[in-house]
Amino acid sequence: MDVLDVARLQFGVTTVYHFLFVPITIGLSMVVALLQTMWRVTGRDAYLRATKFWGHLFLVTLAMGIVTGIVQEFQFGMNWSAYSRFVGDIFGAPLAFEALLAFFLEATFAGIWIFGWDKLKPSLHLACIWLVAFGTAISAYFILAANAFMQNPVGFKFNETSGRAELTDFWAILTNPVALSAFPHTLFASWLTAGMIVIGVSAWHFRRGNDLDVHRPAMRLGVLTSVVAGIGLVVSGDALGKVMTSTQPMKMAAAEALYETTSSAPFSVLSIGNLSGSHGTPIIEIPGLLSYLATGRFGAEVQGINDLQAQYSAQFGPGDYTPYVPLTYWSFRAMIGFGMLAVIIALFVWWRTRKGAMPQSRWFWLIAVWSIALPFVANSTGWIFTEMGRQPWVVFSLMLTEDGVSPTVSEAEVWTSFIGFTLVYAILAVVCYKIFAKYARKGPPDAESAKASASGPDDGDSEKPMAFAY
């Protein structure tokens, strides 16, 4: 492995690790905000206890997301200085807004929410957690806007004197079609992640008969969140696929291992072979589905890898412009498969626990608990597909990945930082898991202590539910 290979491996590992926490933060912030709103509307102690419980778990993942995100950004200056120099004028703008606006909003109001239970009026305290949820969402948008430039460069001009891409239209960066379509897809994926975590943790307590008055409504909320997210993922994924085809047709062709341009292109659920274009044997092939995913029409033509390779060679010069097809093919199916399996399990949990039922099967509870892992696999493989399907470009059509690596960094230096980051992340993973598991098993606080810590200054309606306040 050379410097480029190790630098790519390091960035891939740290990115996937960081993104384990991002969807939890985005999704759980909304779940906590909804639970606190339900408490304010109904006045039920169970919702207050659930808010305290899930708020505690949310804060654990929020801290981990911040730490791992900061470490990840170090690599732009360490291993990818040529890339940073080329796009720094553009890439830095949305990242600056993310730090100065979104992160400031998220961190500030998270702190106020943590320490303001007995100091703020209840309505103001509720507003704080909704601002945190909003901050996490727009933080994701600015990050996605920066990443979207790598997928579909817009709003820039190339300065031949400096050899850099320079920002000309920040609004074009923010309204990049890739960012606009990826944002709702990311939100729904985050909600599915949070929904399955709520289902899994609640199922663990259900099995033991702990605090059912708290965990039953939480589980119902988790199911509802997961199902709504599943529907949203299908709709937003369809829109994202069409944008991807128009901006990066090679990525869509690689997702199906489609080597020849085809009308009414089918979608294969599985395939046997090496996906080289000569030995692949599709299994359960759905006629015309790839054409619909790519264009919205079942009979439309979809460009194949061979034609696109010839087109790019003529446009950009000799070279191999094909991503690693087996990885894009299988990661695309893993993303869809594990995501939809999570939704199916959420519906199954709802069906078996409806009307106050308490299933006795040990396997049912094991499936419900371990289904927490499904959205994480879907999220990780989705990002692997997104980034590996763009290869060999670090900025599509502008800069090859091999040209973005730092020219003065040695292989030994990259290996040193890679091993160091991996060890630190491994330690953090163990610590985070133990803390999360400890408080997840501990369960919600009792009603008296929850109410005592939530008794803030009266805002005129703090002693009665909001539904009857006006």
C-alpha positions in Angstrom: 0.0 0.0 0.0 1.3 3.5 -0.9 0.5 6.8 0.7 -2.6 7.3 -1.3 -4.1 3.9 -0.2 -3.4 4.4 3.5 -4.7 8.0 3.4 -7.9 6.8 1.7 -8.2 3.9 4.2 -7.7 6.3 7.2 -10.3 8.8 5.9 -12.8 6.0 5.2 -12.4 4.4 8.7 -12.7 7.7 10.5 -15.6 8.9 8.4 -17.6 5.7 8.9 -16.8 5.8 12.7 -17.9 9.4 13.0 -21.1 8.8 11.1 -22.1 6.1 13.6 -22.9 9.0 16.0 -24.2 11.6 13.6 -27.6 10.0 12.8 -28.1 9.1 16.5 -27.6 12.8 17.4 -29.9 14.1 14.6 -32.6 11.5 15.3 -32.6 11.4 19.1 -32.7 15.1 19.3 -36.1 15.0 17.5 -37.3 12.1 19.7 -36.4 13.9 22.9 -38.1 17.1 21.6 -41.2 15.2 20.8 -41.3 13.4 24.2 -40.9 16.7 26.0 -43.6 18.3 23.9 -45.9 15.3 24.7 -45.3 15.9 28.4 -46.1 19.6 28.1 -49.3 18.8 26.2 -50.6 15.9 28.3 -48.9 16.5 31.7 -48.2 12.8 32.0 -45.3 11.9 34.2 -44.4 9.0 32.0 -43.5 11.4 29.1 -41.3 13.5 31.5 -39.4 10.4 32.7 -39.0 9.3 29.1 -37.7 12.8 28.2 -35.1 12.6 31.0 -34.1 9.0 30.0 -33.6 9.6 26.3 -32.2 13.0 26.8 -29.4 11.5 28.9 -28.6 9.0 26.1 -28.8 11.7 23.5 -26.2 13.8 25.3 -23.7 10.8 25.4 -23.8 10.5 21.6 -23.7 14.2 21.1 -20.4 14.4 22.9 -19.0 11.6 20.9 -20.1 13.1 17.6 -18.4 16.3 18.4 -15.1 14.7 19.4 -14.9 12.4 16.4 -15.9 15.1 13.9 -13.1 17.4 15.1 -10.5 14.6 14.7 -11.8 13.8 11.2 -11.2 17.4 10.0 -7.6 17.2 11.0 -7.0 15.0 8.0 -7.7 17.7 5.4 -4.5 19.4 6.4 -2.5 16.3 7.2 -3.2 13.8 4.4 -5.1 15.9 1.9 -3.4 19.2 1.7 -3.4 19.3 -2.1 -7.2 18.8 -2.1 -7.6 21.4 0.6 -5.6 23.9 -1.3 -7.6 23.2 -4.5 -11.1 23.5 -3.0 -10.4 25.4 0.3 -12.1 28.6 -1.0 -15.3 26.6 -1.6 -15.2 23.8 0.9 -14.4 26.2 3.8 -17.5 28.3 3.3 -20.2 25.8 4.3 -17.9 24.3 7.0 -17.5 27.8 8.5 -21.3 28.3 8.5 -21.7 24.8 10.1 -19.3 25.8 12.9 -20.4 29.4 13.4 -24.1 29.0 13.0 -25.3 25.4 13.3 -22.8 24.1 15.8 -23.1 27.3 17.9 -26.8 26.9 18.0 -26.7 23.2 18.8 -24.0 23.4 21.5 -25.3 26.6 23.2 -28.9 25.4 23.5 -27.9 21.9 24.5 -26.1 23.4 27.4 -29.0 25.6 28.3 -31.3 22.6 28.1 -29.1 20.5 30.3 -28.8 23.0 33.1 -32.1 24.9 32.7 -34.6 22.3 33.9 -35.2 24.1 37.2 -34.2 27.6 36.0 -36.2 28.3 32.8 -39.9 28.6 32.3 -41.1 25.3 30.9 -42.1 26.8 27.5 -38.6 28.3 27.1 -37.0 25.1 28.2 -39.0 23.2 25.6 -37.9 25.7 22.9 -34.3 24.9 23.7 -34.5 21.3 22.8 -36.3 22.1 19.6 -33.5 24.6 18.8 -31.0 21.8 19.4 -32.9 19.5 17.0 -33.0 22.3 14.4 -29.2 23.0 15.0 -28.3 19.3 14.4 -30.4 19.3 11.2 -28.9 22.4 9.6 -25.4 21.3 10.7 -26.0 18.2 8.6 -27.1 20.4 5.7 -24.0 22.5 5.6 -21.8 19.3 5.7 -23.8 17.8 2.9 -23.5 21.0 0.9 -19.7 20.8 1.2 -19.8 17.1 0.2 -22.2 17.8 -2.7 -19.6 20.0 -4.3 -17.4 16.9 -4.5 -20.2 15.0 -6.2 -21.4 17.9 -8.5 -19.2 21.0 -8.6 -21.2 24.2 -8.9 -20.8 27.9 -8.1 -17.1 28.2 -8.9 -14.5 29.2 -11.4 -11.1 27.7 -12.1 -8.2 30.1 -11.6 -5.5 28.9 -14.0 -2.9 31.2 -12.4 -3.3 29.8 -8.9 -4.5 26.3 -10.0 -7.4 26.6 -7.6 -11.2 26.4 -7.7 -12.6 29.7 -6.4 -16.1 30.4 -5.1 -18.3 32.6 -7.2 -21.8 31.8 -6.0 -22.3 30.6 -2.4 -26.1 30.3 -3.0 -25.3 27.8 -5.8 -23.3 25.7 -3.3 -26.2 25.7 -0.8 -28.8 24.9 -3.5 -26.7 22.2 -5.2 -29.3 19.5 -6.4 -27.2 16.8 -4.8 -27.4 18.6 -1.4 -31.1 19.3 -1.7 -31.8 15.6 -2.4 -29.3 14.1 0.0 -30.5 16.2 3.0 -34.0 14.7 3.4 -32.5 11.3 2.7 -30.0 11.8 5.6 -32.7 13.1 7.9 -35.0 10.1 7.3 -32.0 7.7 7.8 -31.3 9.5 11.1 -34.9 9.2 12.2 -34.9 5.5 11.3 -31.7 5.0 13.4 -33.2 6.8 16.4 -36.5 4.9 16.0 -34.8 1.5 16.1 -32.7 2.5 19.1 -35.8 3.4 21.0 -37.5 0.2 19.9 -34.4 -1.9 20.9 -33.8 -0.3 24.3 -37.5 -0.3 25.2 -37.7 -4.0 24.2 -34.9 -4.8 26.6 -36.8 -3.2 29.4 -40.1 -4.7 28.2 -38.6 -8.2 28.4 -37.8 -7.6 32.1 -41.1 -5.8 32.9 -39.3 -2.5 33.8 -41.3 0.8 33.8 -43.8 -0.3 31.2 -45.7 3.0 31.6 -42.6 4.8 30.2 -41.3 2.3 27.7 -44.6 1.3 26.0 -45.4 4.8 24.7 -41.7 5.3 23.8 -41.8 2.0 21.8 -44.9 3.2 20.0 -43.1 6.5 19.2 -40.1 4.5 18.0 -42.2 2.4 15.7 -44.0 5.4 14.3 -40.7 7.2 13.7 -39.2 4.2 12.0 -42.2 3.6 9.7 -42.4 7.3 8.7 -38.7 7.3 8.1 -38.9 4.2 6.0 -41.5 5.8 3.8 -39.5 9.0 3.6 -36.3 7.0 2.7 -38.1 5.4 -0.3 -39.4 8.7 -1.6 -36.2 10.7 -1.0 -34.0 7.8 -2.2 -36.0 7.8 -5.5 -35.3 11.5 -6.0 -31.7 11.2 -5.0 -31.2 8.4 -7.5 -32.4 10.5 -10.4 -30.2 13.4 -9.4 -27.3 11.0 -9.0 -27.9 9.7 -12.6 -28.0 13.2 -14.1 -24.8 14.3 -12.3 -22.8 11.1 -12.0 -24.1 8.5 -14.4 -21.1 6.2 -13.8 -22.2 5.8 -10.2 -25.6 4.6 -11.2 -24.2 2.2 -13.8 -21.7 0.8 -11.2 -24.6 0.4 -8.7 -26.1 -2.2 -11.0 -22.8 -3.4 -12.6 -24.4 -2.4 -15.9 -21.6 -2.5 -18.5 -23.7 -1.9 -21.7 -26.1 0.9 -22.3 -29.5 -0.6 -22.0 -33.1 0.4 -22.5 -35.6 -0.8 -19.9 -32.6 -1.7 -17.7 -33.4 -4.2 -15.0 -32.4 -4.2 -11.4 -30.9 -7.3 -9.9 -31.6 -8.1 -6.3 -28.6 -10.4 -6.2 -25.8 -11.6 -8.5 -23.4 -14.5 -8.7 -20.0 -13.9 -10.2 -17.2 -11.3 -10.1 -19.3 -8.5 -11.6 -16.8 -7.9 -14.3 -19.4 -7.8 -17.0 -18.8 -11.3 -18.3 -19.5 -13.7 -15.4 -22.3 -12.0 -13.3 -25.5 -14.0 -13.1 -28.4 -11.9 -11.8 -30.9 -13.4 -9.4 -34.5 -12.1 -9.0 -34.1 -9.4 -11.7 -36.9 -6.8 -11.8 -37.4 -5.6 -15.4 -37.2 -1.9 -16.1 -36.6 -1.0 -12.4 -33.1 0.5 -12.9 -34.4 2.7 -15.7 -37.2 3.9 -13.4 -34.8 4.6 -10.5 -32.5 6.5 -12.9 -35.0 8.5 -14.9 -38.5 7.9 -13.7 -39.5 5.9 -16.8 -39.4 2.1 -17.0 -38.5 2.1 -20.7 -35.7 4.7 -20.6 -32.1 4.2 -21.6 -29.4 3.9 -18.9 -25.8 4.5 -19.9 -23.5 1.6 -19.3 -20.0 1.5 -17.8 -18.2 0.8 -21.1 -19.8 3.7 -22.9 -19.2 6.1 -20.0 -15.5 5.0 -19.7 -15.0 5.7 -23.4 -16.7 9.1 -23.0 -14.6 10.1 -20.0 -11.4 9.0 -21.6 -12.1 11.2 -24.6 -13.1 14.1 -22.3 -10.6 13.9 -19.5 -7.7 12.0 -21.1 -6.5 8.4 -20.8 -7.2 6.6 -17.6 -9.6 4.2 -15.8 -12.7 6.2 -14.7 -14.6 3.2 -13.4 -15.2 2.8 -9.6 -14.6 -0.6 -7.9 -17.8 -2.2 -9.1 -18.2 -5.1 -6.6 -18.1 -2.6 -3.7 -20.6 -0.2 -5.2 -22.9 -3.0 -6.3 -23.1 -4.7 -2.9 -23.0 -1.6 -0.7 -26.0 -0.2 -2.7 -28.0 -3.4 -1.9 -26.8 -3.5 1.7 -28.0 0.1 2.2 -31.4 -0.7 0.8 -31.8 -4.2 2.3 -30.8 -3.4 5.9 -32.8 -0.2 5.9 -36.0 -1.9 4.7 -35.4 -4.8 7.1 -35.3 -2.4 10.0 -38.7 -1.0 8.9 -40.2 -4.5 8.6 -39.0 -5.4 12.1 -40.5 -2.1 13.5 -43.9 -3.1 12.0 -43.5 -6.6 13.4 -42.8 -5.2 16.9 -45.8 -3.0 16.7 -48.0 -6.0 15.6 -46.8 -8.2 18.4 -47.2 -5.6 21.1 -50.4 -3.9 20.0 -53.3 -3.6 22.5 -51.1 -4.1 25.5 -49.8 -7.5 24.4 -46.7 -8.9 25.9 -45.0 -11.5 23.7 -43.3 -14.4 25.6 -41.0 -15.6 22.8 -37.3 -15.1 23.7 -36.5 -14.9 20.0 -38.9 -12.0 19.5 -37.1 -9.9 22.1 -33.7 -10.8 20.8 -34.7 -9.7 17.3 -36.2 -6.5 18.7 -33.0 -5.6 20.7 -30.4 -6.6 18.0 -32.3 -4.8 15.3 -30.6 -1.7 16.6 -27.6 -2.6 14.4 -29.6 -2.6 11.1 -29.8 1.1 10.4 -26.1 1.5 11.3 -25.2 -1.0 8.7 -27.5 0.8 6.2 -26.0 4.2 7.0 -22.4 3.0 6.7 -22.9 1.1 3.5 -24.8 4.1 2.1 -21.9 6.4 2.7 -19.4 3.8 1.3 -21.5 3.6 -1.9 -21.7 7.4 -2.1 -18.0 8.0 -1.8 -16.6 4.9 -3.5 -19.0 5.3 -6.4 -17.4 8.7 -7.2 -14.0 7.2 -7.6 -11.5 7.8 -9.1 -12.5 11.5 -8.5 -12.1 13.4 -5.2 -14.0 16.2 -6.9 -15.9 14.8 -9.8 -14.6 15.9 -13.2 -12.1 18.4 -11.6 -9.6 16.5 -9.4 -8.6 12.9 -9.2 -8.2 11.4 -5.8 -4.6 10.6 -6.4 -3.9 14.3 -7.0 -5.5 15.4 -3.7 -3.1 13.6 -1.3 -0.4 15.6 0.5 2.7 15.6 -1.6 5.2 15.7 1.4 3.6 13.2 3.7 5.4 9.9 3.9 3.8 6.4 4.1 5.2 6.0 7.6 3.7 9.2 8.8 0.3 8.3 7.5 0.5 4.8 9.0 1.4 6.4 12.3 -1.6 8.8 12.4 -3.9 6.0 11.1 -2.8 3.6 13.9 -3.0 6.4 16.5 -6.5 7.4 15.4 -7.7 3.8 15.3 -6.4 3.1 18.8 -8.0 6.3 20.2 -11.3 5.5 18.4 -11.2 1.9 19.7 -10.9 3.2 23.3 -13.6 5.8 22.7 -15.9 3.1 21.2 -15.5 1.0 24.4 -16.0 3.9 26.7 -19.1 5.2 24.8 -20.7 1.8 24.6 -20.2 1.2 28.3 -21.6 4.6 29.2 -24.6 4.3 26.8 -25.3 0.7 27.9 -25.0 1.7 31.6 -27.6 4.4 31.4 -29.8 2.5 29.0 -30.0 -0.4 31.4 -30.5 1.9 34.4 -33.8 3.1 33.0 -35.7 6.4 33.6 -35.7 8.3 36.8 -38.7 7.8 39.2 -41.6 10.2 38.9 -40.8 12.2 42.0 -37.2 13.0 41.2 -38.1 13.7 37.6 -40.8 16.2 38.6 -38.5 17.8 41.3 -35.7 18.5 38.8 -38.2 19.8 36.2 -39.9 22.4 38.4 -38.8 25.6 36.8 -40.2 29.1 37.2 -43.9 29.5 36.5 -44.7 30.9 33.1 -48.4 31.2 33.7 -49.3 27.7 32.7 -46.7 25.4 34.1 -49.1 23.7 36.5 -51.4 22.6 33.7 -51.1 20.8 30.4 -50.6 23.1 27.4 -53.8 21.6 25.8 -55.9 23.4 28.4 -53.8 26.5 28.8 -55.5 28.9 26.4 
